[in-house]
Amino acid sequence: MTPRPDRQAMPLSWRDRLVPPGVEGPHFLRACWAGTWVFTAIAAITTAFPDPMAVPIAVVSLGLLAIGCWAMLWAFQRALQRSRYEFIGVGGLYFLAGCAPRSVRFSMMAALALEVAVALAAAAVRPFTASAFGILVPVYALGLSGAWGARHGKFPPRAPDGETSERGDPSRNGDDV
């Protein structure tokens, strides 16, 4: 069977792999990757020139940490509102497990993995320098991942009032034999 002309497989560019076309919330993905690339560049330069780059790596790392913390708190507040009507778990909210398209989850978790790898590598190569501030940066990707999940994630609905299920019934605490 020949593929339809509009469905021919076209190779994705690296930009389309990082921010897949047509996904919800592309601004979260773009922001996540922008911060990740800025941190990666600063960390690489700091590893080569630790003394003159001490202040820039500290400023970038603390700035990304602050943005990540703010995004995590915003995501948590938004998830609290949605949890009245939907089952939202921490794994789904911050790690996008089961609530995001595969391409979005892959992109956000790849940014998180890159931040962790760069932070650990920079701190290992230059211990006892400002490169250690990089360990704080993965909060940024995790926070933006949570913000995407809180805003665009698809979670299962809660049972309507009066109906209970074993999973949603607070009287079922797991002690029953």
QUIQUI-V43821 format. One record per residue. N is the residue number from 1. RES is the residue in one letter. SS is DSSP state (H for helix, E for strand, - for the rest). PHI is phi in radians with two decimals (* if undefined). NEAR is the number of other C-alpha atoms within 8 Angstrom. Layout:
# QUIQUI-V43821
n=N res=RES ss=SS phi=PHI near=NEAR
n=N res=RES ss=SS phi=PHI near=NEAR
This chain:
# QUIQUI-V43821
n=1 res=M ss=- phi=* near=2
n=2 res=T ss=- phi=-1.55 near=3
n=3 res=P ss=- phi=-1.24 near=6
n=4 res=R ss=- phi=-1.16 near=6
n=5 res=P ss=H phi=-1.03 near=5
n=6 res=D ss=H phi=-1.40 near=4
n=7 res=R ss=H phi=-2.00 near=6
n=8 res=Q ss=- phi=-1.12 near=7
n=9 res=A ss=- phi=-1.25 near=4
n=10 res=M ss=- phi=-1.94 near=4
n=11 res=P ss=- phi=-1.12 near=4
n=12 res=L ss=- phi=-1.44 near=7
n=13 res=S ss=- phi=-1.30 near=6
n=14 res=W ss=H phi=-1.12 near=6
n=15 res=R ss=H phi=-1.17 near=8
n=16 res=D ss=H phi=-1.22 near=9
n=17 res=R ss=H phi=-1.30 near=10
n=18 res=L ss=H phi=-1.31 near=10
n=19 res=V ss=- phi=-2.24 near=12
n=20 res=P ss=- phi=-1.05 near=11
n=21 res=P ss=- phi=-1.17 near=5
n=22 res=G ss=- phi=1.45 near=4
n=23 res=V ss=- phi=-1.49 near=8
n=24 res=E ss=- phi=-1.28 near=5
n=25 res=G ss=- phi=1.11 near=8
n=26 res=P ss=H phi=-1.13 near=9
n=27 res=H ss=H phi=-1.13 near=6
n=28 res=F ss=H phi=-1.14 near=11
n=29 res=L ss=H phi=-1.18 near=14
n=30 res=R ss=H phi=-1.09 near=10
n=31 res=A ss=H phi=-1.10 near=8
n=32 res=C ss=H phi=-1.07 near=13
n=33 res=W ss=H phi=-1.25 near=10
n=34 res=A ss=H phi=-1.08 near=8
n=35 res=G ss=H phi=-1.10 near=10
n=36 res=T ss=H phi=-1.11 near=12
n=37 res=W ss=H phi=-1.21 near=8
n=38 res=V ss=H phi=-1.07 near=8
n=39 res=F ss=H phi=-1.08 near=14
n=40 res=T ss=H phi=-1.06 near=10
n=41 res=A ss=H phi=-1.13 near=8
n=42 res=I ss=H phi=-1.11 near=12
n=43 res=A ss=H phi=-1.13 near=14
n=44 res=A ss=H phi=-1.14 near=9
n=45 res=I ss=H phi=-1.16 near=10
n=46 res=T ss=H phi=-1.13 near=14
n=47 res=T ss=H phi=-1.13 near=11
n=48 res=A ss=H phi=-1.37 near=6
n=49 res=F ss=- phi=-2.28 near=8
n=50 res=P ss=- phi=-1.15 near=13
n=51 res=D ss=- phi=-1.22 near=6
n=52 res=P ss=- phi=-1.25 near=7
n=53 res=M ss=- phi=-1.78 near=11
n=54 res=A ss=H phi=-1.09 near=12
n=55 res=V ss=H phi=-1.20 near=8
n=56 res=P ss=H phi=-1.03 near=8
n=57 res=I ss=H phi=-1.17 near=16
n=58 res=A ss=H phi=-1.17 near=12
n=59 res=V ss=H phi=-1.13 near=8
n=60 res=V ss=H phi=-1.11 near=10
n=61 res=S ss=H phi=-1.11 near=13
n=62 res=L ss=H phi=-1.20 near=11
n=63 res=G ss=H phi=-1.13 near=8
n=64 res=L ss=H phi=-1.17 near=12
n=65 res=L ss=H phi=-1.07 near=13
n=66 res=A ss=H phi=-1.10 near=9
n=67 res=I ss=H phi=-1.12 near=10
n=68 res=G ss=H phi=-1.09 near=14
n=69 res=C ss=H phi=-1.12 near=11
n=70 res=W ss=H phi=-1.07 near=9
n=71 res=A ss=H phi=-1.12 near=13
n=72 res=M ss=H phi=-1.12 near=13
n=73 res=L ss=H phi=-1.16 near=8
n=74 res=W ss=H phi=-1.10 near=9
n=75 res=A ss=H phi=-1.10 near=16
n=76 res=F ss=H phi=-1.12 near=10
n=77 res=Q ss=H phi=-1.10 near=8
n=78 res=R ss=H phi=-1.15 near=10
n=79 res=A ss=H phi=-1.15 near=11
n=80 res=L ss=H phi=-1.05 near=8
n=81 res=Q ss=H phi=-1.13 near=7
n=82 res=R ss=H phi=-1.25 near=9
n=83 res=S ss=- phi=-1.20 near=9
n=84 res=R ss=- phi=-1.17 near=7
n=85 res=Y ss=- phi=-2.08 near=7
n=86 res=E ss=E phi=-2.36 near=10
n=87 res=F ss=- phi=-1.44 near=9
n=88 res=I ss=- phi=-2.11 near=11
n=89 res=G ss=- phi=-1.87 near=6
n=90 res=V ss=H phi=-1.09 near=7
n=91 res=G ss=H phi=-1.09 near=8
n=92 res=G ss=H phi=-1.28 near=13
n=93 res=L ss=H phi=-1.22 near=17
n=94 res=Y ss=H phi=-1.64 near=12
n=95 res=F ss=H phi=-1.90 near=12
n=96 res=L ss=- phi=1.02 near=14
n=97 res=A ss=- phi=-1.26 near=9
n=98 res=G ss=- phi=1.36 near=7
n=99 res=C ss=- phi=-2.10 near=11
n=100 res=A ss=- phi=-2.23 near=12
n=101 res=P ss=- phi=-1.04 near=6
n=102 res=R ss=H phi=-0.97 near=6
n=103 res=S ss=H phi=-1.15 near=8
n=104 res=V ss=H phi=-1.21 near=12
n=105 res=R ss=H phi=-1.06 near=12
n=106 res=F ss=H phi=-1.05 near=8
n=107 res=S ss=H phi=-1.11 near=12
n=108 res=M ss=H phi=-1.18 near=12
n=109 res=M ss=H phi=-1.27 near=11
n=110 res=A ss=H phi=-1.18 near=8
n=111 res=A ss=H phi=-1.10 near=12
n=112 res=L ss=H phi=-1.07 near=11
n=113 res=A ss=H phi=-1.10 near=8
n=114 res=L ss=H phi=-1.13 near=9
n=115 res=E ss=H phi=-1.07 near=14
n=116 res=V ss=H phi=-1.10 near=11
n=117 res=A ss=H phi=-1.10 near=8
n=118 res=V ss=H phi=-1.14 near=11
n=119 res=A ss=H phi=-1.08 near=14
n=120 res=L ss=H phi=-1.16 near=10
n=121 res=A ss=H phi=-1.13 near=8
n=122 res=A ss=H phi=-1.12 near=15
n=123 res=A ss=H phi=-1.20 near=14
n=124 res=A ss=H phi=-1.27 near=7
n=125 res=V ss=H phi=-1.26 near=7
n=126 res=R ss=- phi=-2.17 near=11
n=127 res=P ss=- phi=-1.19 near=9
n=128 res=F ss=- phi=1.12 near=7
n=129 res=T ss=- phi=-2.22 near=9
n=130 res=A ss=H phi=-1.16 near=10
n=131 res=S ss=H phi=-1.05 near=18
n=132 res=A ss=H phi=-1.12 near=12
n=133 res=F ss=H phi=-1.04 near=11
n=134 res=G ss=H phi=-1.07 near=16
n=135 res=I ss=H phi=-1.06 near=10
n=136 res=L ss=H phi=-1.39 near=9
n=137 res=V ss=- phi=-1.13 near=16
n=138 res=P ss=H phi=-1.00 near=11
n=139 res=V ss=H phi=-1.06 near=11
n=140 res=Y ss=H phi=-1.08 near=16
n=141 res=A ss=H phi=-1.13 near=16
n=142 res=L ss=H phi=-1.14 near=13
n=143 res=G ss=H phi=-1.14 near=16
n=144 res=L ss=H phi=-1.21 near=14
n=145 res=S ss=H phi=-1.10 near=15
n=146 res=G ss=H phi=-1.11 near=16
n=147 res=A ss=H phi=-1.12 near=14
n=148 res=W ss=H phi=-1.10 near=12
n=149 res=G ss=H phi=-1.08 near=16
n=150 res=A ss=H phi=-1.19 near=12
n=151 res=R ss=H phi=-1.53 near=8
n=152 res=H ss=H phi=-2.08 near=9
n=153 res=G ss=- phi=-1.12 near=12
n=154 res=K ss=- phi=-1.85 near=8
n=155 res=F ss=- phi=-2.01 near=9
n=156 res=P ss=- phi=-1.19 near=7
n=157 res=P ss=E phi=-1.28 near=7
n=158 res=R ss=- phi=-1.38 near=9
n=159 res=A ss=- phi=-1.20 near=8
n=160 res=P ss=- phi=-1.06 near=6
n=161 res=D ss=- phi=-0.97 near=5
n=162 res=G ss=- phi=1.64 near=4
n=163 res=E ss=- phi=-1.74 near=6
n=164 res=T ss=- phi=-2.28 near=9
n=165 res=S ss=- phi=-2.24 near=7
n=166 res=E ss=- phi=-1.03 near=6
n=167 res=R ss=- phi=-1.27 near=5
n=168 res=G ss=- phi=-1.72 near=8
n=169 res=D ss=- phi=-1.51 near=8
n=170 res=P ss=- phi=-1.13 near=5
n=171 res=S ss=- phi=-1.32 near=4
n=172 res=R ss=- phi=-1.63 near=9
n=173 res=N ss=- phi=-1.77 near=6
n=174 res=G ss=- phi=1.61 near=4
n=175 res=D ss=- phi=-1.46 near=5
n=176 res=D ss=- phi=-1.18 near=5
n=177 res=V ss=- phi=-2.00 near=2
